[in-house]
């Protein structure tokens, strides 16, 4: 037993995690550089690196000259040593992507959703068939997967008996046991875990690891799509926590939100409500098309590039939306005092730099002066695939936390391996 109640096995796992993460984010690095980067002794670094090379997780990546000595061998995480699938259950489609350990996309497929209909059976079938398709395209055996990450709308509850259960009030999902439904007739072996979480959290995970959030200790990542949501990342919640920001009340007895309540931020700031208000005011919203195409038409009407007159109705609705969104951000600034706020999601990226200055101006004018002076508000950097990338990071983060070891079923527990793996992920 090591100090602080940690076993030798715990220390070895922590050392492997430290080396893997430093090589992953800062590599290639030499053994000499890994010492100060991880805080481990040179002997510990040598032992851990030897183990990781033997496991096929780390490989040599050339060499660099040292000061007066032999060239130092550089090391990196081997991209082909692990694979993950990321799934985005979005507002217009289900997107499934296969990645290697370096998060290089190997295959992808998309399944459109008709008129944003979220029939559970249809979503489950889209995910299953999408997994089959990307594995076949890459000619990869399913048992080689570290896991499947899935970003969904709504609150995700992790239960001991049914796995991840989704409470998606805005999409008509009432305690849907998505994990057990996927497991029933799954194309994957029991040893391959599913990681299901809120889409705003997976977006936040991606931006914090690889996007505009890198280096920030306290940040909020906002998903602006058909509705709105947010992910809070702090030193205490390093993997992020989904915040149902879209259902803060911004107007008493206001517009009815798709969740059923009155006056939610989402009833004024989401793309669905934005287009509905344009239509109600007499705007020429394209018929028989999806929200992304309709929003493109609205932007073209409000901000014409050919010298034509702007549509005053579209412009007014966009300006009002910017104020509501800014006021909603001011609540987040006052509550959490973040150093960065990043806006992503397909609608946020589509509105982009033309829309963001007005949102920023309103957010800072409504917020308390001290936290407003310390925060920056920017667009996310990872584009429309950020939710899918973030979903794939969920099994990757779990893999790193395990020191680069795959989940092992507990032989003393007569439950399926996927359930035992789920229980291992519940914080003690």
Helices and strands as residue ranges (DSSP letters): G 3-5, H 8-26, E 29-30, H 31-38, H 42-54, E 58-64, E 72-77, G 79-81, E 83-89, E 93-100, E 105-112, G 114-116, H 120-138, G 142-144, E 145-152, E 155-159, E 163-168, G 169-171, E 173-176, H 178-183, E 194-198, H 199-210, E 219-224, E 228-234, E 237-243, G 245-247, H 266-269, H 271-280, H 291-302, H 312-336, E 340-344, H 346-366, H 369-374, E 376-379, G 383-385, H 386-401, H 417-425
